[in-house]
């Protein structure tokens, strides 16, 4: 399931919960989708942060991904 589909399903379950409530299976699905979505956002952010390089005052370049280690 891609991010767009995941977001659409999360929103669909949210709106259903506001109107009529969710079954226990739907609540579990919603929790799993939210957890997967947050993990995806964290992985994307980590990837972006690992590719940041800082140019120091002395002209040297420090790659933050290499400096702080890829986790």
C-alpha positions in Angstrom: 0.0 0.0 0.0 1.5 3.3 -1.0 1.4 6.5 1.1 -1.5 8.0 -0.8 -3.7 4.9 -0.3 -2.6 4.6 3.3 -3.5 8.3 4.0 -6.9 7.9 2.2 -7.8 4.8 4.3 -6.7 6.5 7.5 -8.9 9.5 6.7 -11.8 7.2 5.7 -11.6 5.3 9.0 -11.4 8.6 10.9 -14.5 10.0 9.2 -16.4 6.8 9.8 -15.4 6.9 13.5 -16.8 10.4 13.8 -20.1 9.5 12.2 -20.9 6.0 13.4 -18.0 4.4 15.2 -15.6 1.7 14.3 -15.6 -2.0 14.9 -12.7 -3.6 16.8 -11.2 -4.9 13.5 -11.4 -1.4 12.1 -9.8 0.1 15.2 -6.9 -2.3 14.9 -6.6 -1.6 11.2 -6.5 2.2 11.9 -3.9 1.8 14.6 -1.7 -0.4 12.3 -2.1 2.1 9.4 -1.2 5.0 11.6 1.9 3.2 13.0 3.0 2.3 9.5 2.5 5.9 8.3 4.5 7.4 11.2 7.3 4.8 10.5 7.3 5.9 6.9 7.5 9.6 7.8 10.4 8.9 10.2 12.3 6.9 7.6 11.9 9.7 5.1 13.0 12.3 7.6 16.0 10.2 8.6 17.0 9.8 4.9 16.8 13.5 4.4 18.8 14.3 7.5 21.5 11.7 6.6 22.1 13.6 3.3 22.7 17.0 4.9 26.2 18.4 4.7 27.3 21.4 6.7 30.0 23.7 5.4 32.1 24.8 8.3 33.7 28.3 8.7 37.1 26.9 7.7 35.6 25.5 4.4 35.5 21.9 5.4 32.4 19.9 4.7 30.8 17.8 7.5 28.3 15.1 6.4 25.8 14.7 9.2 24.9 11.1 8.1 28.5 10.0 8.4 29.2 12.0 11.5 26.3 10.7 13.5 26.1 7.3 11.9 23.3 5.8 9.9 20.9 4.2 12.4 
